[in-house]
């Protein structure tokens, strides 16, 4: 009972210390508000206002019909007609991302059953637009030509009729994915920073020595830092999910926010332990920052929050299966995107809890050894 009281009061001390560290408070507010909004709005993977020009050498009803197909805001700006001699200059100065060249006698060759080619020039320096826009252009060309031939009763039947149904994100909107993944990644980063900074700050101020001469065990000190900093991150993540994602961005959340926050608390047991472990290795805040980069960036990039785990090399997949961050991303996506319940995600919860307990034990052992010279 006394041990629980010690953990509680030490945790409240951590909260008071955090409240007076205006830099960390500002970092938490920014990371779970402005940063989430900016990430959702600026990292779009959809084509938006693509600059397109058309060289119409055929000047036929079909070429005009193709041109009409690209009046498709907000994906493309209104297509502009240019001369063939201007292609290199306009591509070099970046005026247009896409330039289509419809050759002479294009309609005649299409109606005759030949297979004429339309040249599509793409400025690949605009990487996202180039890749996605080229696919859009191919679909538009196929549709416009097929519709034109259907009017002239010369359209061959399509070999396959696709009935595509997109689940959980019908319009494949990037912001729906980016905003939630921003919260998930920030939970990992901020938990490591807060818990690590708490240990380093006490060492720099000399308060660790004061604590160790008191009838308090290192276990109680470490656990107090875990629950106090974990509480801050959990509250920030919950407010961000409700206020920024649901409220400001208007993005629907399919599953239970409460179940997600329970998973966050389990995962924070692991990330705060990492912060404590790194703080026992680093002697100053700059050293902690360097170690944080080496640990946090691979955890976030390789956890499946940026690219699917299945697209990585098999050896890397096996390695990342041993990381709680991978399981955290997995159950967070299942809950928030697909509306999964506890009956679905409990194996991931259990895996994270077991790994967190193991790593907390290692961090506590290291914390005791680092504190031994001060006794």
Order of alpha helices (4+ residues) and beta strands (2+ residues): alpha-alpha-alpha-beta-alpha-beta-alpha-beta-alpha-beta-alpha-alpha-alpha-alpha-alpha-alpha-alpha-alpha-alpha
